[in-house]
Structure formats: C-alpha cells, structure tokens
Amino acid sequence: MLPVNLEHPVITKIRRYGYPESERAVPKDYFGDPIFPGDSIVRFDDEIILEENLRRYLTEVWGAEFTVI
C-alpha cells in the first residue's frame, strides 16, 4: 500500500519553493529601483526619480554635464 499525502497542496508548494512574492506592488522610479515610504523623490513631468538617482537621470536622459570650476 502506498503512503497517502495528507498535506495541503499550498503547504507542499511553500515547502518546495518558499513563500510567494508579496502581491502588493511596490512603486518604482524611472530606473526601476523600488520606492519605499520615507524615500526622497523628485518628479519631472510624469517621471518619478529617487533623489539618489537624480544625477544619473540628468546625465543619461537630459545630457547634463557636471563640472567643477
């Protein structure tokens, strides 16, 4: 006689693959970095950029050049 698996299929899946990703969507900035509560952001028209990515955004998107004189 074969053993009977009495474990719920969801429990079996969690044991094999771990807990599923959160279904709550995390907002992301222009570069795809997640934005969490308390993060500083900058808005340009319809774009949202993390403050830490602002220099990269200005350089890559707008062609800004940063120099020291």
C-alpha positions as CSV (number, residue, x, y, z in Angstrom):
1,M,0.0,0.0,0.0
2,L,1.3,3.5,-1.0
3,P,1.6,6.2,1.6
4,V,-1.1,8.9,1.4
5,N,-0.1,12.5,1.2
6,L,-2.4,14.4,3.6
7,E,-0.6,17.7,3.3
8,H,-2.5,20.6,1.7
9,P,-1.1,21.4,-1.8
10,V,-0.4,25.0,-0.9
11,I,1.8,23.8,2.1
12,T,3.6,21.4,-0.2
13,K,4.3,24.2,-2.7
14,I,5.6,26.5,0.1
15,R,7.9,23.8,1.4
16,R,9.3,23.2,-2.1
17,Y,9.6,26.8,-3.4
18,G,9.3,29.1,-0.4
19,Y,6.7,31.8,0.2
20,P,5.3,33.6,-2.8
21,E,6.3,37.1,-3.5
22,S,4.1,39.8,-2.0
23,E,1.2,40.6,-4.2
24,R,1.4,44.2,-3.2
25,A,3.0,46.2,-5.9
26,V,6.0,48.3,-4.9
27,P,6.3,51.6,-6.9
28,K,9.5,52.0,-8.9
29,D,11.4,55.0,-10.1
30,Y,12.5,55.8,-13.7
31,F,15.4,53.3,-13.4
32,G,13.3,50.5,-11.9
33,D,14.5,50.9,-8.3
34,P,11.8,50.3,-5.7
35,I,10.5,53.4,-3.8
36,F,9.7,52.8,-0.1
37,P,8.0,55.1,2.4
38,G,10.4,57.8,3.5
39,D,12.5,57.8,0.3
40,S,13.2,61.2,-1.2
41,I,11.9,61.5,-4.7
42,V,11.9,64.1,-7.5
43,R,9.1,64.5,-10.0
44,F,9.8,65.6,-13.6
45,D,6.5,65.8,-15.6
46,D,5.3,62.2,-15.4
47,E,8.6,60.7,-14.2
48,I,9.5,59.8,-10.6
49,I,13.2,59.6,-9.7
50,L,14.7,58.7,-6.4
51,E,16.8,61.6,-5.2
52,E,19.9,59.3,-5.2
53,N,19.3,58.7,-8.9
54,L,18.8,62.3,-9.9
55,R,22.4,62.9,-11.1
56,R,22.2,59.8,-13.3
57,Y,18.8,60.8,-14.7
58,L,20.0,64.3,-15.6
59,T,23.2,62.9,-17.2
60,E,21.6,60.0,-19.1
61,V,18.3,61.4,-20.1
62,W,18.9,65.2,-20.4
63,G,22.6,65.1,-21.3
64,A,23.6,67.3,-18.3
65,E,27.3,67.6,-17.6
66,F,28.6,68.1,-14.1
67,T,31.8,70.0,-13.7
68,V,33.8,71.9,-11.1
69,I,35.2,75.4,-11.9
